[in-house]
Amino acid sequence: MPQSRQKRNVTISLSPETIRKARILAARRSTSISGLLAEQIETLTGEDEAYERAHRSALALLGKGFHLGGVISASRDELHERR
């Protein structure tokens, strides 16, 4: 079985009230509490990975800089000349 398809069990502790509500929600969605949790965790990890990719990309763009057009015809000294 490929690594990405292997599943492992995780044990969590929830209050009886949370479990009751989760059972109702799972039934409404035609799934199990385990299915609900798996979907939410997969969504969270996917969002986190997407954020990290976007963050790295943005930092790379900032490091590269942007050319906003135009030409500077004055020298540095002329620009910083005190009058």
C-alpha positions, 0 to 999 in steps of 0.5 A: 500500500502506498505511503499516502494511503496508509491510515493510522488510528489516533485517540482523542478525548472529548466531552460527552456533550461534544461527542453527542453533537459530533454524532448528530453532525456526522449523521447529517453529513452521512459520515462518522465522527472519525470521517468528520475529524479526518476531513477537518484535519486534512483541510487544516494541513492542506491550508497550512501547506498552501500558506507556507508555499505562498509565504515562501513565494512572497518572500522570494518576490520581495527578495527579488524586488519589483521594477515599477517602471520609469527611469531615474535620470539623476545621480544618487548625489543629485537626489540627496543634494541639500539645498 
